[in-house]
Amino acid sequence: MHCKDLLEAISDYVDGELDESLCADIEEHLKNCEPCRVVVDTTRKTITIFKENLPYEIPQPVQDRLHRVLRERWKKRTSSS
């Protein structure tokens, strides 16, 4: 299995809707591919957060960085108009 194949099947894999042989191929691939493990783990976490529909507190440093970047982009956009 290649990374591209895993990405095409990720939704069905995470949802448990693939046949056992394809799941086994994916799990074998995940043993040796850190980037795909990260994608699968992130996808699972995202789905869990979405399904739980709970508010997620963004850490303050991330909020600060996001606001700074948004302010900078806003200034660039309004100054070039």
FIGU-555378 format. One line per field, with one value per residue: chain; residue number from 1; x, y, z of N, C-alpha, C in turn; residue in three letters. Coordinates in Angstrom, 3 decimals, padded with zeros to 6 digits. Last residue first. Example, Ala and Ser with C-alpha at 12.3 -4.5 7.8 and 13.67 -1.06 7.14 Angstrom:
BEGIN
chain <- A, A $
n <- 2, 1 $
n_px <- 012.850, 013.190 $
n_py <- -002.250, -005.690 $
n_pz <- 007.080, 007.800 $
ca_px <- 013.670, 012.300 $
ca_py <- -001.060, -004.500 $
ca_pz <- 007.140, 007.800 $
c_px <- 012.900, 013.200 $
c_py <- 000.030, -003.300 $
c_pz <- 007.870, 007.800 $
res <- SER, ALA $
***
This chain:
BEGIN
chain <- A, A, A, A, A, A, A, A, A, A, A, A, A, A, A, A, A, A, A, A, A, A, A, A, A, A, A, A, A, A, A, A, A, A, A, A, A, A, A, A, A, A, A, A, A, A, A, A, A, A, A, A, A, A, A, A, A, A, A, A, A, A, A, A, A, A, A, A, A, A, A, A, A, A, A, A, A, A, A, A, A $
n <- 81, 80, 79, 78, 77, 76, 75, 74, 73, 72, 71, 70, 69, 68, 67, 66, 65, 64, 63, 62, 61, 60, 59, 58, 57, 56, 55, 54, 53, 52, 51, 50, 49, 48, 47, 46, 45, 44, 43, 42, 41, 40, 39, 38, 37, 36, 35, 34, 33, 32, 31, 30, 29, 28, 27, 26, 25, 24, 23, 22, 21, 20, 19, 18, 17, 16, 15, 14, 13, 12, 11, 10, 9, 8, 7, 6, 5, 4, 3, 2, 1 $
n_px <- -005.576, -003.455, -004.386, -006.003, -004.095, -002.382, -004.204, -004.906, -002.465, -002.130, -004.397, -003.794, -001.466, -002.511, -004.407, -002.652, -001.137, -003.151, -004.046, -001.705, -001.447, -003.947, -005.530, -008.967, -011.186, -014.004, -017.196, -018.358, -019.265, -018.600, -018.016, -015.676, -013.908, -013.819, -012.749, -010.226, -009.146, -009.011, -007.222, -004.947, -004.426, -003.987, -001.752, 000.122, 000.403, 001.534, 004.087, 005.162, 004.934, 004.905, 002.384, 000.721, 000.823, -000.654, -003.116, -003.736, -003.973, -006.098, -008.114, -008.281, -009.252, -011.744, -013.252, -014.309, -015.487, -014.539, -013.973, -011.344, -011.821, -013.322, -011.376, -009.124, -008.686, -006.937, -004.786, -003.845, -002.928, -000.875, 000.960, 000.432, 000.842 $
n_py <- 048.658, 048.154, 048.388, 046.172, 044.092, 044.673, 044.531, 041.828, 040.628, 041.500, 040.354, 037.612, 037.408, 038.013, 035.962, 033.734, 034.289, 034.206, 031.548, 030.242, 031.044, 029.961, 027.219, 027.053, 024.755, 023.698, 022.448, 019.438, 017.479, 014.916, 015.035, 016.647, 015.082, 012.827, 013.932, 014.673, 012.182, 010.976, 012.747, 012.334, 009.619, 009.799, 011.538, 010.055, 007.849, 009.074, 009.776, 007.152, 004.083, 001.516, 000.973, 001.632, -000.693, -002.356, -001.064, -001.479, -004.256, -004.600, -003.367, -005.171, -007.392, -006.547, -003.731, -000.700, 000.909, 002.456, 005.091, 004.910, 003.786, 005.691, 007.740, 006.629, 005.911, 007.754, 007.466, 004.945, 005.558, 007.341, 005.655, 002.248, -001.188 $
n_pz <- -000.837, 000.722, 003.298, 003.624, 003.490, 005.604, 007.756, 007.607, 008.184, 010.840, 012.088, 011.707, 013.249, 015.803, 016.153, 016.207, 018.501, 020.463, 020.220, 020.985, 023.656, 024.729, 023.018, 022.657, 023.790, 022.247, 023.120, 021.617, 019.869, 019.419, 016.697, 016.714, 018.173, 016.450, 014.129, 015.110, 015.768, 013.220, 011.965, 013.509, 012.906, 010.122, 010.056, 011.525, 009.869, 007.644, 008.710, 009.421, 008.436, 009.385, 010.293, 008.190, 006.650, 008.306, 008.194, 005.468, 005.405, 007.184, 005.724, 003.623, 005.033, 006.102, 004.427, 006.096, 008.007, 010.108, 009.831, 009.004, 006.447, 005.125, 005.122, 003.726, 001.135, 000.091, 001.800, 000.981, -001.576, -000.968, 000.328, -000.716, 000.000 $
ca_px <- -006.835, -003.241, -003.435, -006.629, -005.217, -001.872, -003.496, -005.930, -003.071, -001.139, -004.218, -004.991, -001.415, -001.431, -004.842, -003.695, -000.479, -002.339, -004.960, -002.226, -000.401, -003.717, -004.525, -007.702, -010.459, -012.583, -016.319, -017.948, -019.808, -018.917, -019.158, -016.876, -014.260, -014.263, -014.090, -011.134, -009.362, -009.813, -008.572, -005.561, -004.687, -005.071, -002.991, -000.295, -000.097, 000.176, 003.155, 004.810, 004.782, 006.159, 003.516, 000.852, 001.420, 000.736, -002.409, -003.563, -002.984, -004.799, -007.716, -007.822, -007.975, -010.621, -013.128, -013.510, -016.335, -014.672, -015.364, -011.620, -011.002, -013.913, -012.698, -009.044, -009.553, -008.202, -005.554, -004.381, -004.005, -002.017, 000.292, 001.128, 000.000 $
ca_py <- 048.991, 048.011, 049.397, 047.488, 044.114, 044.589, 045.784, 042.846, 040.429, 041.827, 041.814, 038.205, 037.143, 038.807, 037.364, 033.852, 034.187, 035.409, 032.673, 030.040, 031.386, 031.407, 027.740, 027.253, 025.962, 023.405, 023.584, 020.175, 018.837, 015.282, 014.245, 017.075, 016.421, 012.704, 013.347, 015.684, 013.189, 010.377, 012.557, 013.661, 010.052, 008.967, 011.889, 011.384, 007.663, 008.532, 010.807, 008.147, 005.408, 002.017, 000.567, 002.578, 000.542, -002.695, -001.152, -000.122, -003.576, -005.188, -002.811, -003.809, -007.483, -006.870, -005.157, -001.430, 000.407, 001.009, 004.769, 005.503, 003.107, 004.379, 007.933, 007.009, 005.036, 007.548, 008.708, 005.130, 004.575, 007.808, 006.732, 003.526, 000.000 $
ca_pz <- -001.539, -000.715, 002.829, 003.605, 002.559, 004.230, 007.467, 007.437, 006.862, 009.814, 012.065, 011.101, 011.809, 015.233, 016.099, 015.191, 017.193, 020.257, 019.993, 019.627, 022.680, 024.607, 023.959, 021.942, 024.184, 022.390, 022.816, 022.798, 019.788, 020.794, 017.159, 015.996, 018.655, 017.845, 014.100, 014.562, 016.814, 014.296, 011.435, 013.462, 014.286, 010.649, 009.354, 011.996, 011.236, 007.532, 008.216, 010.442, 007.818, 008.825, 011.138, 009.298, 006.133, 008.005, 009.471, 005.998, 004.553, 007.506, 007.025, 003.338, 004.324, 006.985, 004.704, 005.107, 006.921, 010.278, 010.162, 010.317, 007.447, 005.370, 005.733, 005.140, 001.925, -000.618, 001.837, 002.327, -001.394, -001.768, 001.067, -000.782, 000.000 $
c_px <- -006.876, -004.480, -003.203, -005.677, -005.829, -002.991, -002.966, -005.292, -004.149, -001.730, -003.243, -004.902, -002.627, -001.392, -003.783, -004.156, -001.495, -001.695, -004.187, -003.195, -000.867, -002.587, -004.203, -006.705, -009.133, -011.860, -014.862, -017.090, -019.524, -019.537, -019.570, -018.113, -015.557, -014.705, -014.649, -012.563, -010.353, -010.139, -009.492, -006.997, -005.395, -005.429, -004.170, -001.623, -000.615, -000.426, 001.717, 003.857, 004.267, 006.070, 004.811, 002.013, 001.685, 001.471, -000.944, -002.768, -002.689, -003.695, -006.336, -007.389, -007.411, -009.275, -011.811, -013.471, -015.558, -015.506, -015.591, -013.043, -011.333, -013.131, -013.334, -010.414, -009.705, -009.197, -006.901, -005.253, -004.660, -003.206, -000.961, 000.307, 000.879 $
c_py <- 050.427, 048.368, 049.315, 048.574, 045.514, 044.735, 045.789, 044.186, 041.468, 041.695, 042.232, 039.725, 037.759, 038.642, 038.262, 035.299, 034.361, 035.416, 033.950, 031.164, 031.227, 031.752, 029.211, 027.833, 026.022, 024.708, 023.191, 021.362, 019.642, 016.663, 014.622, 016.347, 016.888, 014.051, 013.238, 015.172, 014.252, 011.408, 011.983, 013.568, 011.401, 009.404, 011.096, 011.776, 008.984, 008.271, 010.291, 009.222, 006.413, 003.426, 001.232, 002.237, 001.525, -001.451, -001.532, -000.167, -002.170, -004.530, -003.334, -003.112, -006.101, -006.896, -005.425, -002.911, -000.327, 000.355, 003.271, 005.163, 003.609, 003.611, 006.596, 007.151, 005.487, 006.747, 008.572, 006.370, 004.730, 006.863, 007.206, 004.568, 001.240 $
c_pz <- -001.947, -001.513, 001.320, 003.115, 002.482, 003.224, 006.032, 007.068, 006.583, 008.412, 010.966, 011.025, 011.110, 013.715, 015.464, 015.044, 016.065, 018.881, 019.679, 019.277, 021.227, 023.637, 023.677, 022.928, 023.438, 022.667, 023.075, 022.397, 021.058, 020.883, 018.578, 016.512, 018.007, 018.393, 015.511, 014.560, 016.352, 015.377, 012.508, 012.963, 014.327, 012.071, 009.916, 011.353, 011.788, 008.911, 008.103, 009.906, 008.843, 008.247, 010.692, 010.231, 007.275, 007.498, 009.285, 007.294, 005.085, 006.678, 007.417, 004.629, 004.006, 006.263, 005.438, 005.455, 005.837, 009.202, 010.363, 010.770, 008.850, 006.426, 006.073, 005.797, 003.373, 000.221, 001.132, 002.381, -000.028, -001.592, 000.338, -000.017, 000.000 $
res <- SER, SER, SER, THR, ARG, LYS, LYS, TRP, ARG, GLU, ARG, LEU, VAL, ARG, HIS, LEU, ARG, ASP, GLN, VAL, PRO, GLN, PRO, ILE, GLU, TYR, PRO, LEU, ASN, GLU, LYS, PHE, ILE, THR, ILE, THR, LYS, ARG, THR, THR, ASP, VAL, VAL, VAL, ARG, CYS, PRO, GLU, CYS, ASN, LYS, LEU, HIS, GLU, GLU, ILE, ASP, ALA, CYS, LEU, SER, GLU, ASP, LEU, GLU, GLY, ASP, VAL, TYR, ASP, SER, ILE, ALA, GLU, LEU, LEU, ASP, LYS, CYS, HIS, MET $
***
